[in-house]
Amino acid sequence: MHRTPGLYVALQNGSIIKRTLVTNKGETELDETTIGAELIWFAELDFSTYLDALIKIEDLAEKTEDDGDPKNYGTVYLDIFDELLTEVNELVYDIEDVYPALGSLLRFDLLDHTPKDDGTAMYVYNAKYAICEQIAEPVRFYILLREVLEDLSFGVPLDFEDKYATLTQGTVTQRYTFAGTLETEYCFRSIKNYYKFLLINYLNSNPNVARCFCCGQYFIPKTRKATLYCDRVISNGKTCKGIAPTIKHKIAVDTDPVLKVFERTRQKMYKRYERAADSLKKLSKGISIEEYWHWSEAASAARDKYLKGELTAEEALKIIEVND
């Protein structure tokens, strides 16, 4: 049976996912993985280049219309809009080249939400906002996912009434196949919807997530016993566990001053980011996705260096703490 383009996902044995990417070029079976491994893989991606592209696209979107000079108010600059479209296409192609599934999902999402060109100035106005929104969605979900994993790793109860309320919203497209047994497939055409679906299923499994006190990355411990270090190879064939005895580490957030400040500031900065995320105007003490990203990256790196004894508490706090 012919399938429309999308990422088709089937869950097996509760945690194993089988995936097929369908594009206009055909069907590709992706490597089998687990829900937890796929979520952590996405959470550990480096979004810095992607964020640079988003900032450039948002800047071009602002410049497509002249709202400064009253004489030119409402003027649309099609050459700048064309430049915006070129940047978007290059971004999608670049992602497809390295991560075919993610690039295709981003392309599908843009196709589904960008209005068709009707030759009017309103097309440019509506299209640029739709494009910026869809390009920003993967970063927003990446931030939310890392917040969830951070809370899970420290045993913080997840707040589904406020902070994570959006996780309880949304629908997925189901497809049923029969080859001896009835199998349910889920079809996705956006990065956010795919990973949101995985995250919801993961949270329903009473997950066990830890954050390595050596490399700073998330991992799934083999047992529910407190585990501080992962098995990743990080230096000269040695794993984090292997070099753990040489690392200065802290055990509990509520007893270490740097970890206490990091957790308190993380909650504050995320609230500021949320405050501005759904507003067309920058609200008081609200911060942009770019501002939150830069703080989070710098603060997390400072915390990790402190845990490894590479920064003093005072040096780490200068980077982490935000007092305004």
Sine and cosine of phi, psi and omega as CSV:
sin_phi,cos_phi,sin_psi,cos_psi,sin_omega,cos_omega
0.00,0.00,0.73,-0.69,-0.02,-1.00
-0.93,0.37,0.71,-0.70,0.03,-1.00
-0.91,-0.41,0.67,-0.74,0.04,-1.00
-0.95,0.32,0.41,-0.91,-0.02,-1.00
-0.82,0.57,0.66,-0.75,0.01,-1.00
0.27,-0.96,0.08,-1.00,0.09,-1.00
-0.98,-0.20,0.90,-0.44,-0.05,-1.00
-0.99,-0.17,0.78,-0.63,-0.11,-0.99
-0.80,-0.61,0.74,-0.67,0.10,-0.99
-0.85,-0.53,0.74,-0.67,0.03,-1.00
-1.00,-0.02,0.71,-0.70,0.01,-1.00
-0.76,-0.64,0.71,-0.70,0.01,-1.00
0.81,0.58,0.51,0.86,0.10,-0.99
1.00,0.09,-0.60,0.80,-0.09,-1.00
-0.79,-0.62,-0.31,0.95,-0.01,-1.00
-0.99,0.14,0.70,-0.72,0.03,-1.00
-0.88,-0.48,0.73,-0.68,0.07,-1.00
-0.95,-0.32,0.79,-0.61,-0.14,-0.99
-0.77,-0.64,0.62,-0.78,0.09,-1.00
-0.77,-0.64,0.83,-0.55,0.04,-1.00
-1.00,-0.07,0.86,-0.51,0.00,-1.00
-0.93,-0.37,0.87,-0.50,0.07,-1.00
-0.80,-0.60,-0.02,-1.00,0.04,-1.00
-0.91,0.41,-0.28,0.96,0.00,-1.00
-1.00,0.03,-0.17,0.99,-0.01,-1.00
0.72,-0.69,-0.29,-0.96,-0.04,-1.00
-0.92,-0.40,0.64,-0.77,0.01,-1.00
-0.76,-0.65,0.84,-0.55,0.08,-1.00
-0.99,0.17,0.84,-0.54,0.01,-1.00
-1.00,0.03,0.34,-0.94,0.01,-1.00
-0.87,0.50,0.63,-0.77,0.05,-1.00
-0.94,0.34,0.63,-0.78,0.00,-1.00
-0.51,-0.86,-0.07,-1.00,0.07,-1.00
-0.94,-0.35,0.31,-0.95,-0.01,-1.00
-0.87,0.50,-0.73,0.68,-0.03,-1.00
-0.88,0.47,-0.70,0.71,-0.01,-1.00
-0.90,0.44,-0.63,0.78,-0.01,-1.00
-0.93,0.37,-0.65,0.76,0.02,-1.00
-0.91,0.42,-0.71,0.71,-0.01,-1.00
-0.92,0.38,-0.60,0.80,0.07,-1.00
-0.85,0.53,-0.72,0.69,0.00,-1.00
-0.91,0.40,-0.64,0.76,-0.04,-1.00
-0.92,0.39,-0.36,0.93,-0.02,-1.00
-0.98,-0.19,0.11,0.99,0.06,-1.00
-0.92,0.39,0.48,-0.88,0.07,-1.00
-1.00,-0.03,0.94,-0.33,-0.06,-1.00
-1.00,-0.07,0.14,0.99,-0.12,-0.99
-0.88,0.47,-0.71,0.70,0.01,-1.00
-0.92,0.40,-0.65,0.76,0.04,-1.00
-0.88,0.48,-0.68,0.73,-0.01,-1.00
-0.90,0.43,-0.61,0.79,0.07,-1.00
-0.86,0.51,-0.67,0.74,0.02,-1.00
-0.91,0.42,-0.66,0.75,0.02,-1.00
-0.87,0.49,-0.70,0.71,0.01,-1.00
-0.88,0.48,-0.68,0.74,0.01,-1.00
-0.91,0.42,-0.66,0.75,0.01,-1.00
-0.91,0.42,-0.67,0.75,0.03,-1.00
-0.91,0.42,-0.61,0.79,0.03,-1.00
-0.90,0.43,-0.68,0.73,0.04,-1.00
-0.91,0.42,-0.60,0.80,0.02,-1.00
-0.88,0.48,-0.64,0.77,0.03,-1.00
-0.91,0.42,-0.58,0.81,-0.09,-1.00
-0.99,0.11,-0.10,1.00,-0.01,-1.00
-0.95,0.32,-0.33,0.94,0.01,-1.00
-0.81,-0.59,0.58,-0.82,0.02,-1.00
-0.99,-0.14,0.95,-0.32,0.03,-1.00
-0.89,-0.46,0.27,0.96,-0.01,-1.00
-0.99,-0.14,-0.82,0.58,-0.01,-1.00
-1.00,0.09,0.88,-0.48,-0.01,-1.00
-0.82,0.58,-0.52,0.85,-0.02,-1.00
-0.93,0.37,-0.48,0.88,-0.03,-1.00
-0.95,-0.31,0.21,0.98,-0.07,-1.00
-0.83,0.55,0.78,-0.63,0.02,-1.00
1.00,0.03,-0.09,1.00,0.01,-1.00
-0.91,0.41,0.72,-0.69,0.00,-1.00
-0.96,-0.27,0.76,-0.64,0.00,-1.00
-0.98,-0.22,0.99,-0.16,-0.10,-1.00
-0.92,0.39,-0.49,0.87,0.01,-1.00
-0.91,0.41,-0.60,0.80,0.03,-1.00
-0.95,0.31,-0.61,0.79,0.04,-1.00
-0.90,0.45,-0.65,0.76,0.06,-1.00
-0.89,0.46,-0.61,0.79,0.04,-1.00
-0.90,0.43,-0.63,0.77,0.06,-1.00
-0.86,0.50,-0.73,0.69,-0.01,-1.00
-0.89,0.46,-0.60,0.80,0.04,-1.00
-0.90,0.44,-0.69,0.73,0.02,-1.00
-0.88,0.47,-0.66,0.75,0.00,-1.00
-0.90,0.43,-0.72,0.69,0.00,-1.00
-0.88,0.47,-0.66,0.75,0.01,-1.00
-0.91,0.43,-0.63,0.77,0.03,-1.00
-0.88,0.47,-0.74,0.67,-0.02,-1.00
-0.89,0.45,-0.71,0.71,0.01,-1.00
-0.88,0.48,-0.67,0.74,-0.01,-1.00
-0.88,0.47,-0.67,0.74,0.01,-1.00
-0.93,0.37,-0.69,0.73,0.02,-1.00
-0.86,0.51,-0.55,0.84,-0.03,-1.00
-0.92,0.38,-0.59,0.81,-0.04,-1.00
-0.99,-0.12,-0.70,0.72,-0.02,-1.00
-0.80,-0.60,1.00,0.10,-0.10,-1.00
-0.80,0.60,-0.68,0.73,-0.04,-1.00
-0.91,0.42,-0.72,0.69,-0.01,-1.00
-0.91,0.42,-0.68,0.73,0.01,-1.00
-0.89,0.45,-0.66,0.75,0.01,-1.00
-0.92,0.40,-0.66,0.75,0.03,-1.00
-0.89,0.46,-0.63,0.77,0.05,-1.00
-0.91,0.41,-0.65,0.76,0.03,-1.00
-0.89,0.45,-0.71,0.70,0.03,-1.00
-0.85,0.52,-0.69,0.72,-0.05,-1.00
-0.89,0.46,-0.68,0.74,0.04,-1.00
-0.90,0.44,-0.67,0.74,0.02,-1.00
-0.89,0.45,-0.62,0.79,-0.06,-1.00
-0.96,0.28,-0.44,0.90,-0.15,-0.99
-0.90,-0.44,-0.19,0.98,0.03,-1.00
-1.00,0.05,0.81,-0.58,-0.02,-1.00
-0.91,0.41,0.40,-0.92,0.03,-1.00
-0.98,0.19,0.51,-0.86,-0.04,-1.00
-0.95,0.32,0.91,-0.42,0.04,-1.00
-0.97,-0.26,0.16,0.99,0.06,-1.00
0.99,0.12,0.03,1.00,-0.03,-1.00
-0.97,-0.24,0.27,-0.96,0.04,-1.00
-0.92,0.40,-0.46,0.89,0.01,-1.00
-0.90,0.43,-0.45,0.89,0.04,-1.00
-0.88,0.48,-0.74,0.68,-0.01,-1.00
-0.88,0.48,-0.69,0.72,-0.02,-1.00
-0.87,0.50,-0.77,0.64,-0.04,-1.00
-0.94,0.33,-0.63,0.78,-0.07,-1.00
-0.92,0.39,-0.67,0.74,-0.07,-1.00
-0.91,0.42,-0.61,0.79,0.02,-1.00
-0.95,0.32,-0.63,0.78,0.03,-1.00
-0.90,0.44,-0.67,0.75,0.00,-1.00
-0.90,0.44,-0.74,0.67,0.00,-1.00
-0.87,0.49,-0.63,0.77,-0.01,-1.00
-0.89,0.45,-0.71,0.70,-0.04,-1.00
-0.95,0.31,-0.55,0.83,0.05,-1.00
-0.93,0.36,-0.55,0.84,-0.03,-1.00
-0.98,0.22,-0.43,0.90,-0.10,-0.99
-0.83,0.56,-0.71,0.70,0.01,-1.00
-0.87,0.49,-0.60,0.80,0.02,-1.00
-0.92,0.38,-0.67,0.74,0.01,-1.00
-0.87,0.49,-0.70,0.72,-0.01,-1.00
-0.94,0.34,-0.57,0.82,0.07,-1.00
-0.85,0.53,-0.70,0.71,0.02,-1.00
-0.89,0.45,-0.71,0.70,0.00,-1.00
-0.89,0.46,-0.68,0.73,0.00,-1.00
-0.88,0.48,-0.68,0.73,0.01,-1.00
-0.92,0.40,-0.54,0.84,0.09,-1.00
-0.91,0.42,-0.69,0.72,0.01,-1.00
-0.88,0.47,-0.74,0.67,-0.01,-1.00
-0.90,0.44,-0.60,0.80,0.03,-1.00
-0.90,0.44,-0.71,0.70,0.02,-1.00
-0.89,0.45,-0.69,0.73,0.00,-1.00
-0.89,0.47,-0.66,0.75,-0.07,-1.00
-0.92,0.39,-0.43,0.90,0.02,-1.00
-0.97,-0.24,0.13,0.99,0.04,-1.00
0.94,0.33,0.41,0.91,0.01,-1.00
-0.99,0.14,0.82,-0.58,0.02,-1.00
-0.85,0.52,0.70,-0.72,-0.02,-1.00
-0.98,0.21,0.74,-0.67,-0.05,-1.00
-1.00,-0.05,1.00,-0.06,-0.01,-1.00
-0.99,0.11,-0.14,0.99,0.03,-1.00
-0.99,0.15,-0.50,0.87,-0.09,-1.00
-0.77,-0.64,-0.97,0.24,-0.14,-0.99
-0.85,0.53,-0.67,0.74,-0.06,-1.00
-0.91,-0.41,0.49,0.87,-0.03,-1.00
-0.87,0.49,-0.53,0.85,-0.05,-1.00
-0.92,0.39,-0.33,0.94,0.00,-1.00
-0.93,0.36,-0.36,0.93,-0.02,-1.00
-1.00,-0.02,0.06,1.00,-0.05,-1.00
-0.93,-0.37,0.49,-0.87,0.10,-1.00
0.91,-0.42,0.26,-0.97,0.00,-1.00
-0.73,-0.68,0.28,-0.96,0.07,-1.00
-0.79,-0.62,0.38,-0.92,0.04,-1.00
-1.00,-0.08,0.81,-0.58,-0.01,-1.00
-0.96,-0.28,0.50,-0.87,0.03,-1.00
-0.63,-0.78,0.70,-0.72,-0.05,-1.00
-0.93,-0.36,0.69,-0.73,0.06,-1.00
-0.80,-0.61,0.43,-0.90,-0.01,-1.00
-0.73,-0.69,0.88,-0.47,0.07,-1.00
-0.61,-0.79,0.93,0.38,-0.09,-1.00
0.99,-0.10,-0.68,0.73,0.08,-1.00
-0.72,-0.70,0.43,-0.90,0.00,-1.00
-0.98,0.20,0.79,-0.61,-0.01,-1.00
-0.83,-0.56,0.68,-0.73,0.03,-1.00
-0.99,-0.14,0.79,-0.62,0.10,-0.99
-0.92,-0.40,0.56,-0.83,0.06,-1.00
-0.91,-0.42,0.74,-0.68,-0.04,-1.00
-0.96,-0.29,0.75,-0.66,-0.02,-1.00
-0.81,-0.58,0.59,-0.81,0.04,-1.00
-0.75,-0.67,0.43,0.90,0.12,-0.99
-0.42,-0.91,0.52,-0.86,0.01,-1.00
-0.89,0.45,-0.71,0.71,-0.05,-1.00
-0.88,0.48,-0.74,0.68,-0.06,-1.00
-0.91,0.42,-0.59,0.81,0.02,-1.00
-0.90,0.43,-0.79,0.61,-0.06,-1.00
-0.96,0.27,-0.47,0.88,0.08,-1.00
-0.91,0.42,-0.66,0.75,0.04,-1.00
-0.87,0.48,-0.71,0.70,0.01,-1.00
-0.90,0.44,-0.66,0.75,-0.04,-1.00
-0.91,0.42,-0.68,0.73,0.02,-1.00
-0.87,0.49,-0.71,0.71,0.03,-1.00
-0.90,0.43,-0.59,0.81,0.01,-1.00
-0.91,0.41,-0.69,0.73,-0.01,-1.00
-0.91,0.41,-0.46,0.89,0.03,-1.00
-0.96,0.29,-0.18,0.98,-0.06,-1.00
-0.99,-0.15,0.24,0.97,-0.05,-1.00
0.80,0.59,0.89,0.46,-0.16,-0.99
-0.93,0.36,0.40,-0.91,0.05,-1.00
-0.86,-0.52,0.95,-0.31,-0.06,-1.00
-0.84,-0.54,0.63,-0.78,0.06,-1.00
-0.74,-0.67,0.33,-0.95,0.07,-1.00
-0.86,-0.51,0.85,-0.53,-0.09,-1.00
-0.90,0.43,0.78,-0.63,-0.01,-1.00
-0.98,0.18,0.03,1.00,0.04,-1.00
-0.97,-0.25,-0.88,0.47,-0.05,-1.00
-1.00,-0.02,-0.24,0.97,0.04,-1.00
0.99,0.12,0.04,1.00,-0.03,-1.00
-1.00,-0.07,0.39,-0.92,0.01,-1.00
-0.98,0.18,0.47,-0.88,0.09,-1.00
-0.41,-0.91,0.24,-0.97,0.01,-1.00
-0.96,-0.28,0.94,-0.33,0.00,-1.00
-0.88,0.47,0.49,-0.87,-0.02,-1.00
-0.96,0.26,-0.39,0.92,0.07,-1.00
-0.74,-0.67,0.13,-0.99,0.02,-1.00
-1.00,0.04,0.09,1.00,0.09,-1.00
-0.95,0.33,0.63,-0.77,-0.02,-1.00
-0.80,0.60,0.83,-0.55,-0.04,-1.00
-0.80,-0.60,0.85,-0.52,-0.08,-1.00
-1.00,-0.04,-0.40,0.92,-0.14,-0.99
-0.76,-0.65,0.57,-0.82,0.01,-1.00
-1.00,-0.07,0.00,-1.00,-0.03,-1.00
-0.98,-0.19,0.21,0.98,-0.01,-1.00
-0.91,0.41,0.62,-0.78,0.09,-1.00
-0.99,0.11,0.85,-0.53,-0.09,-1.00
-0.85,-0.52,-0.32,0.95,-0.06,-1.00
-0.35,-0.94,0.86,-0.52,0.08,-1.00
0.77,0.63,0.65,0.76,0.03,-1.00
0.98,0.21,0.02,1.00,-0.02,-1.00
-1.00,-0.06,0.58,-0.82,0.04,-1.00
-1.00,-0.04,0.19,-0.98,0.06,-1.00
-0.85,0.52,-0.66,0.76,0.02,-1.00
-0.89,0.45,-0.58,0.81,-0.05,-1.00
-0.92,0.39,-0.54,0.84,-0.03,-1.00
-0.97,-0.25,0.07,1.00,-0.04,-1.00
-0.81,0.58,-0.62,0.78,-0.04,-1.00
-0.87,0.49,-0.33,0.94,-0.02,-1.00
-1.00,-0.05,0.03,1.00,-0.11,-0.99
-0.97,-0.25,0.72,-0.70,0.11,-0.99
-0.97,0.26,0.83,-0.56,-0.02,-1.00
-0.71,-0.71,0.38,-0.92,0.02,-1.00
-0.91,-0.42,0.55,-0.83,-0.11,-0.99
-0.99,-0.11,-0.71,0.71,-0.13,-0.99
-0.79,-0.61,0.64,-0.77,0.01,-1.00
-0.89,0.46,-0.59,0.81,-0.10,-0.99
-0.98,0.20,-0.05,1.00,0.01,-1.00
-0.90,-0.43,-0.22,0.98,-0.03,-1.00
-0.96,-0.29,0.80,-0.60,-0.08,-1.00
-0.89,0.46,-0.62,0.78,-0.01,-1.00
-0.93,0.36,-0.70,0.71,0.00,-1.00
-0.92,0.39,-0.55,0.83,0.05,-1.00
-0.90,0.43,-0.71,0.71,0.01,-1.00
-0.93,0.38,-0.65,0.76,0.03,-1.00
-0.86,0.51,-0.74,0.67,-0.03,-1.00
-0.91,0.42,-0.67,0.74,0.01,-1.00
-0.90,0.43,-0.69,0.73,-0.01,-1.00
-0.94,0.34,-0.58,0.81,0.04,-1.00
-0.87,0.50,-0.70,0.71,0.02,-1.00
-0.89,0.45,-0.67,0.74,-0.01,-1.00
-0.90,0.43,-0.72,0.70,-0.04,-1.00
-0.92,0.38,-0.59,0.81,0.04,-1.00
-0.92,0.40,-0.62,0.79,0.06,-1.00
-0.88,0.47,-0.66,0.75,0.02,-1.00
-0.91,0.42,-0.64,0.77,0.03,-1.00
-0.90,0.44,-0.71,0.70,0.02,-1.00
-0.88,0.48,-0.62,0.78,-0.06,-1.00
-0.87,0.49,-0.58,0.82,-0.05,-1.00
-0.99,-0.11,-0.28,0.96,-0.14,-0.99
-0.88,0.48,-0.60,0.80,-0.07,-1.00
-0.97,-0.25,0.28,0.96,-0.02,-1.00
-0.91,-0.41,0.63,-0.78,0.04,-1.00
-0.97,0.26,-0.37,0.93,0.02,-1.00
-0.91,-0.41,0.54,-0.84,0.01,-1.00
-0.96,0.30,0.90,-0.44,-0.03,-1.00
-0.99,0.12,0.24,-0.97,0.00,-1.00
-0.85,0.53,0.81,-0.58,0.00,-1.00
0.89,0.45,0.22,0.97,0.12,-0.99
-0.99,0.15,0.51,-0.86,0.02,-1.00
-0.80,-0.60,0.47,-0.88,-0.03,-1.00
-0.98,0.22,0.20,-0.98,0.04,-1.00
-0.87,0.49,-0.59,0.81,0.02,-1.00
-0.92,0.39,-0.67,0.74,-0.01,-1.00
-0.91,0.41,-0.67,0.74,0.02,-1.00
-0.91,0.42,-0.67,0.74,0.00,-1.00
-0.85,0.53,-0.76,0.65,-0.07,-1.00
-0.91,0.42,-0.63,0.77,0.05,-1.00
-0.90,0.43,-0.73,0.68,-0.07,-1.00
-0.87,0.49,-0.69,0.72,-0.01,-1.00
-0.90,0.44,-0.72,0.70,-0.03,-1.00
-0.93,0.38,-0.68,0.73,-0.04,-1.00
-0.92,0.39,-0.66,0.75,0.01,-1.00
-0.90,0.43,-0.66,0.75,0.02,-1.00
-0.90,0.44,-0.65,0.76,0.02,-1.00
-0.91,0.42,-0.67,0.74,0.04,-1.00
-0.87,0.50,-0.72,0.69,-0.03,-1.00
-0.89,0.45,-0.65,0.76,0.02,-1.00
-0.92,0.39,-0.59,0.81,0.06,-1.00
-0.90,0.44,-0.69,0.72,0.00,-1.00
-0.88,0.47,-0.51,0.86,-0.01,-1.00
-1.00,-0.02,0.05,1.00,0.04,-1.00
0.98,0.18,0.24,0.97,-0.02,-1.00
-1.00,0.02,-0.25,0.97,0.10,-1.00
-0.73,-0.68,0.55,-0.84,0.12,-0.99
-0.98,0.22,0.22,-0.98,0.04,-1.00
-0.86,0.51,-0.67,0.74,-0.02,-1.00
-0.89,0.45,-0.67,0.74,0.00,-1.00
-0.91,0.41,-0.65,0.76,0.00,-1.00
-0.92,0.39,-0.68,0.73,-0.04,-1.00
-0.91,0.42,-0.52,0.85,0.04,-1.00
-0.87,0.49,-0.54,0.84,-0.01,-1.00
-1.00,0.08,-0.64,0.77,-0.13,-0.99
-0.98,0.20,-0.71,0.70,-0.20,-0.98
-0.97,0.26,0.67,-0.74,0.09,-1.00
-0.83,-0.56,0.92,-0.40,-0.16,-0.99
-0.98,-0.18,-0.06,1.00,-0.03,-1.00
-0.98,0.20,0.00,0.00,0.00,0.00
